[in-house]
Amino acid sequence: MANGWKSFRRNTEAALRHARLGHTGHARLQQVLDCLTPHGCDVPLMRIGGGADGGYLLPDDLDGIAASFSPGVSDKMDFDLAVLERGIPSFLADASVPGLPQPHPLATFDPLFLGPRTEGQFISLDDWVARYAPDTGDLLLQMDIEGAEYDTLAAASDETLGRFRILLVEFHGFHRMLSPKHLARMAPALERLARSHVVVHLHPNNASPLVHAGGLSLPPVFEAAFLRRDRAGEIGPPPPLPHPLDRPNVDGRPDFPMPRFWTGG
């Protein structure tokens, strides 16, 4: 275990007492934090989608990806266009927008939200993938759904999650894990992903200010890149962070210093 994680765990004591998670909650939080340990692997990272918000670092392992699923549509789609330009069919969904900002012959849009079950304006990840994914081949997931990621991922089947070679997820409300109620809701998704995938990159989003609690400074929003374990090769210690290809999400605003438990220092 990296020294940074040991240091972080010591420093969480005050925050945990403040949050009154208790012994059981404390152990659960440590387990969840372990799920977010970034690791080095045999696959290098690359950047796709521009130099600010909308650009992501991901494993350079897109050869053979059969389709991309991208819930959460913004007013620009730099990442999705870069994927589409590689000839990868892409499926996008968001009920809060009328359509795609830039149509593409390989892009399919659904005016739906992602959620734990299919009802009304919501569709589950299982049902969405079943609707469009080819019968064989690995998939790519790029998810930015404003906090619904926890319930959506926790409800997905192992079979569906296993189809995704790479997952890029923007997690929201990370600081709320110091609350027992929110920890119980958020933990299952991260624990599920840790069984089948390894975190290969983390980056805090500087659009939201850091939250300070009990001596900790936590980014409310951060991006995480996951690679399926069978593709990672030899898994090593935490890589140096920030990565040379990292860029602030908001131009003109300094990026956050990396939390100690991400840097291994």
C-alpha positions as CSV (number, residue, x, y, z in Angstrom):
1,M,0.0,0.0,0.0
2,A,1.3,3.4,-0.9
3,N,2.5,5.7,1.9
4,G,0.1,8.3,0.6
5,W,-2.8,6.0,1.4
6,K,-1.5,5.3,4.9
7,S,-1.1,9.1,5.5
8,F,-4.6,9.7,4.1
9,R,-6.1,7.1,6.4
10,R,-4.5,8.7,9.4
11,N,-5.8,12.0,8.3
12,T,-9.3,10.7,7.8
13,E,-9.8,10.1,11.5
14,A,-10.8,13.6,12.3
15,A,-13.2,13.7,9.4
16,L,-14.7,10.4,10.3
17,R,-15.3,11.5,13.9
18,H,-16.9,14.7,12.6
19,A,-19.1,12.7,10.2
20,R,-19.9,10.1,13.0
21,L,-19.6,7.2,10.6
22,G,-18.7,4.9,13.5
23,H,-16.5,1.9,13.3
24,T,-18.5,0.1,10.7
25,G,-18.8,3.1,8.5
26,H,-15.1,3.8,8.9
27,A,-14.2,0.3,7.6
28,R,-16.6,0.7,4.7
29,L,-15.1,4.1,3.7
30,Q,-11.6,2.6,3.8
31,Q,-12.8,-0.2,1.5
32,V,-14.3,2.2,-0.9
33,L,-11.2,4.3,-1.0
34,D,-9.2,1.2,-1.7
35,C,-11.4,0.7,-4.8
36,L,-10.2,4.1,-6.1
37,T,-6.5,3.4,-5.8
38,P,-5.0,4.3,-9.2
39,H,-2.5,1.8,-10.6
40,G,0.1,1.6,-13.3
41,C,-0.3,-1.0,-16.0
42,D,1.1,-2.2,-19.2
43,V,-1.2,0.1,-21.3
44,P,-0.1,3.7,-21.7
45,L,-2.6,6.6,-21.5
46,M,-3.6,8.9,-24.3
47,R,-5.8,12.0,-24.4
48,I,-8.9,12.3,-26.5
49,G,-11.4,15.1,-26.9
50,G,-9.5,18.4,-26.5
51,G,-7.6,20.3,-23.9
52,A,-10.2,21.2,-21.4
53,D,-13.6,19.9,-20.3
54,G,-14.7,17.2,-22.7
55,G,-11.2,15.8,-23.0
56,Y,-10.3,12.6,-21.1
57,L,-7.3,10.4,-20.5
58,L,-7.9,6.8,-21.2
59,P,-5.9,3.6,-22.0
60,D,-4.6,3.5,-25.5
61,D,-6.5,0.3,-26.2
62,L,-9.3,1.2,-28.6
63,D,-8.5,-1.3,-31.3
64,G,-11.3,-3.7,-31.6
65,I,-13.8,-1.6,-29.7
66,A,-17.2,-2.5,-31.2
67,A,-19.2,0.5,-29.9
68,S,-19.2,3.4,-27.5
69,F,-21.9,4.3,-25.0
70,S,-22.0,7.9,-23.8
71,P,-24.8,9.0,-21.5
72,G,-24.8,12.7,-20.7
73,V,-24.7,15.1,-23.6
74,S,-23.2,18.6,-23.3
75,D,-23.2,21.5,-25.8
76,K,-20.1,20.1,-27.3
77,M,-19.1,16.5,-28.0
78,D,-15.3,16.6,-28.6
79,F,-14.7,13.2,-27.1
80,D,-17.5,11.5,-28.9
81,L,-16.5,13.0,-32.2
82,A,-12.9,11.8,-31.7
83,V,-14.3,8.3,-31.1
84,L,-16.6,8.5,-34.1
85,E,-13.7,9.6,-36.3
86,R,-12.1,6.2,-35.5
87,G,-15.1,4.5,-37.0
88,I,-16.6,3.4,-33.7
89,P,-20.4,3.6,-33.6
90,S,-21.5,5.7,-30.7
91,F,-24.8,5.7,-28.7
92,L,-25.6,8.8,-26.7
93,A,-28.5,9.5,-24.3
94,D,-29.8,12.5,-22.4
95,A,-33.4,13.6,-21.8
96,S,-32.3,17.1,-20.8
97,V,-31.3,18.2,-24.4
98,P,-33.2,18.1,-27.6
99,G,-30.5,16.3,-29.5
100,L,-26.8,16.1,-30.4
101,P,-24.9,19.4,-30.9
102,Q,-23.4,17.9,-34.0
103,P,-25.0,15.0,-35.9
104,H,-22.9,12.2,-37.2
105,P,-23.8,9.2,-39.4
106,L,-22.4,6.8,-36.8
107,A,-24.1,8.5,-33.8
108,T,-27.4,7.4,-32.4
109,F,-29.2,9.6,-29.8
110,D,-31.9,8.7,-27.3
111,P,-33.8,11.4,-25.3
112,L,-33.4,9.3,-22.1
113,F,-31.7,9.5,-18.7
114,L,-29.7,6.5,-17.4
115,G,-30.9,5.1,-14.1
116,P,-31.1,1.9,-12.1
117,R,-34.2,0.7,-13.9
118,T,-36.2,1.3,-17.1
119,E,-39.3,3.4,-16.5
120,G,-40.6,6.7,-18.0
121,Q,-37.7,8.8,-19.2
122,F,-35.1,6.5,-17.7
123,I,-33.4,3.4,-19.1
124,S,-31.1,1.0,-17.3
125,L,-27.5,0.5,-18.6
126,D,-28.4,-3.2,-19.1
127,D,-31.4,-2.4,-21.3
128,W,-29.6,0.4,-23.2
129,V,-26.7,-1.9,-24.0
130,A,-29.0,-4.7,-25.0
131,R,-30.9,-2.4,-27.4
132,Y,-27.8,-1.4,-29.4
133,A,-24.6,-3.3,-28.7
134,P,-23.5,-6.0,-31.1
135,D,-23.6,-9.5,-29.9
136,T,-19.8,-9.7,-29.6
137,G,-16.9,-7.3,-29.1
138,D,-15.8,-5.0,-26.3
139,L,-17.4,-1.7,-25.5
140,L,-16.4,1.8,-24.3
141,L,-18.4,3.7,-21.7
142,Q,-18.0,7.5,-21.1
143,M,-20.5,8.5,-18.4
144,D,-21.2,12.0,-17.1
145,I,-24.7,11.9,-15.6
146,E,-24.5,14.3,-12.7
147,G,-24.7,11.9,-9.7
148,A,-26.9,9.2,-11.2
149,E,-23.8,7.2,-11.9
150,Y,-23.8,5.5,-8.5
151,D,-27.3,4.0,-8.8
152,T,-26.9,3.2,-12.5
153,L,-23.6,1.3,-12.1
154,A,-24.6,-0.5,-8.9
155,A,-27.8,-1.8,-10.7
156,A,-25.9,-3.0,-13.8
157,S,-25.3,-6.7,-14.3
158,D,-21.8,-8.2,-14.1
159,E,-22.4,-9.3,-17.7
160,T,-23.0,-5.8,-18.9
161,L,-20.1,-4.2,-17.0
162,G,-17.9,-7.0,-18.3
163,R,-18.6,-5.9,-21.9
164,F,-16.9,-2.6,-21.2
165,R,-13.1,-2.8,-21.8
166,I,-12.8,0.9,-20.8
167,L,-15.0,3.0,-18.5
168,L,-14.6,6.8,-18.2
169,V,-16.8,8.0,-15.4
170,E,-17.2,11.4,-13.9
171,F,-18.1,10.9,-10.2
172,H,-20.1,13.6,-8.4
173,G,-20.5,14.4,-4.7
174,F,-17.4,12.5,-3.6
175,H,-17.2,14.6,-0.4
176,R,-20.6,13.2,0.6
177,M,-19.0,9.8,1.4
178,L,-18.3,11.2,4.9
179,S,-22.1,10.9,5.5
180,P,-23.4,7.4,6.4
181,K,-26.4,7.8,4.2
182,H,-24.5,8.8,1.1
183,L,-21.7,6.3,1.7
184,A,-24.3,3.5,1.7
185,R,-25.6,4.7,-1.6
186,M,-22.3,5.4,-3.3
187,A,-20.1,2.5,-2.2
188,P,-21.8,-0.4,-4.1
189,A,-21.0,1.1,-7.6
190,L,-17.3,1.5,-6.8
191,E,-17.1,-1.9,-5.1
192,R,-18.7,-3.5,-8.2
193,L,-16.3,-1.9,-10.6
194,A,-13.2,-2.8,-8.5
195,R,-14.0,-6.5,-9.0
196,S,-13.7,-6.4,-12.8
197,H,-11.7,-3.3,-13.6
198,V,-8.7,-1.4,-12.3
199,V,-8.4,2.4,-11.9
200,V,-5.6,3.6,-14.2
201,H,-6.2,7.4,-13.9
202,L,-7.9,10.0,-11.7
203,H,-8.3,13.7,-12.3
204,P,-10.2,16.3,-10.1
205,N,-12.5,18.6,-12.0
206,N,-11.7,22.2,-11.1
207,A,-15.2,23.4,-12.0
208,S,-16.3,22.9,-8.3
209,P,-14.3,24.2,-5.3
210,L,-12.6,21.7,-3.0
211,V,-14.6,20.8,0.1
212,H,-12.7,20.9,3.4
213,A,-13.7,18.6,6.2
214,G,-11.8,17.5,9.2
215,G,-8.4,18.3,7.8
216,L,-9.2,16.8,4.4
217,S,-9.6,18.7,1.1
218,L,-11.8,16.6,-1.2
219,P,-12.7,17.3,-4.9
220,P,-16.5,17.0,-5.2
221,V,-16.2,16.0,-8.8
222,F,-13.5,13.9,-10.4
223,E,-12.9,11.8,-13.5
224,A,-11.8,8.2,-13.3
225,A,-10.6,5.9,-16.0
226,F,-11.0,2.1,-15.6
227,L,-9.5,-0.7,-17.6
228,R,-10.8,-4.2,-17.5
229,R,-8.4,-6.4,-15.6
230,D,-7.8,-8.9,-18.4
231,R,-6.5,-6.0,-20.6
232,A,-4.2,-4.3,-18.0
233,G,-1.4,-6.8,-18.0
234,E,1.0,-6.3,-15.0
235,I,-0.6,-4.0,-12.5
236,G,1.9,-1.8,-10.7
237,P,2.0,0.9,-8.0
238,P,0.2,4.2,-8.3
239,P,1.5,6.3,-11.2
240,P,2.7,9.9,-10.7
241,L,-0.2,12.3,-10.7
242,P,-1.0,14.6,-12.3
243,H,-0.3,13.0,-15.6
244,P,1.6,15.1,-18.2
245,L,-1.4,15.0,-20.4
246,D,-3.8,16.3,-17.7
247,R,-5.4,19.6,-18.4
248,P,-7.8,21.8,-16.2
249,N,-11.4,21.2,-17.0
250,V,-12.0,25.0,-16.8
251,D,-9.5,27.0,-18.8
252,G,-7.9,29.9,-16.9
253,R,-8.5,28.4,-13.5
254,P,-5.7,26.5,-11.8
255,D,-6.1,22.8,-11.5
256,F,-6.4,21.4,-8.0
257,P,-3.4,19.9,-6.2
258,M,-3.8,16.2,-6.2
259,P,-5.1,14.7,-3.0
260,R,-2.3,12.9,-1.2
261,F,-4.1,9.5,-1.4
262,W,-4.0,9.7,-5.2
263,T,-0.4,10.6,-5.5
264,G,1.2,7.9,-3.4
265,G,3.3,10.6,-1.7
